[in-house]
Amino acid sequence: MRIEDKLYLIGYNIDEESHLGVSDPNECKRCQGRPCTYICPAGVYSYDDEEDKLSINYDACVECGTCRIVCSYITWRYPRGGFGVQYKFG
């Protein structure tokens, strides 16, 4: 089973308030390789070269925290109570 197929099985309760951000957007412009755009298993981060900025699709986040490991400028916190990813067991 592909990772995309597994991600399709996850449920989300999407909050209007993002739990992800970037503390210094200028660092994204200087970043070499932009690892957040390929390390995230859910593909939350993408870089728009035309607008020269990082786009964050926070409602697809699986809350694994990998982005925090590869980039110290990503601000990550748990979603508010009752929001975020809802894993289905069984």
N, C-alpha and C positions, 0 to 999 in steps of 0.2 A: 504494500500500500504506500503510495506517495505521501509526502508530508502535506501537500495541498489537500489531499483527500481526508487526512486526519484532522487538519485544521477546520475543515468544513463541518465536522461533527461537534465542535465546541460551541456552546451557547454563550451569548453576551447580553448583559444588561447595560446598555450604553448610557453613560452620563453626559450631560451637556458640557460639563467641566472636564477639561483634559487633565490627566494625571502625569502627562509627559511634557517635556519642554527642553529648551536649550538655554543655559545660563548666559552664554555669550555667542550670539549668532555670527559674529565676525570670525570666530574661530572655525566655523564650518567652511568659510570661504578659503581659509588657509590650510585646512586639513588635507593631509596627503593620503589619498586612497579612499577616504570616507568609509571606514569599516562598518559604521552603523548601517549603511545602505545595503550591505550584503550579509552581515552576521545575524541579523534578526530573522528568526524562523518564520515569522508572520509577515515579513516585508513591510513593516510599519513605516520605515524611513526611506525617503527617496530624495534625491537632490535634483532640483530644477536648474539646469545650466543657464537657461534664458533669463530667469528671474534671479539667479545666483543666490538661492536660498534652499534650506532644508525643509522639506514637507513632512509632516508627521500625521499619519493616519491612526490616531490613538485608539479608535474604536476596534481595531483589529488586534490589539496588544494581548498576548497570552500571559503577561506578567512574569516572564521567566527571569528578567533582570540582566540578560546578556548585554544589552546596550550599555548598561552602567559599567560593565567591565571593560569594554573597548573604548569608551569615551567618557572622560571625566567632566565634560561640559553638559552632558545630558542630565536633566533633572527628572528624577523618577520618584514617585511616591505611590503608595497603594491607593486605588480608587476609593471614593467615599463608600461607606457601608451600604451593601446591597447592590453595588454597581461593579462592573468589570466582568472578567471571564467567569463562566460557570461551567466547570467540568462535569461531564456526565460519566458516572461510573456504572458499569454493568451493561 
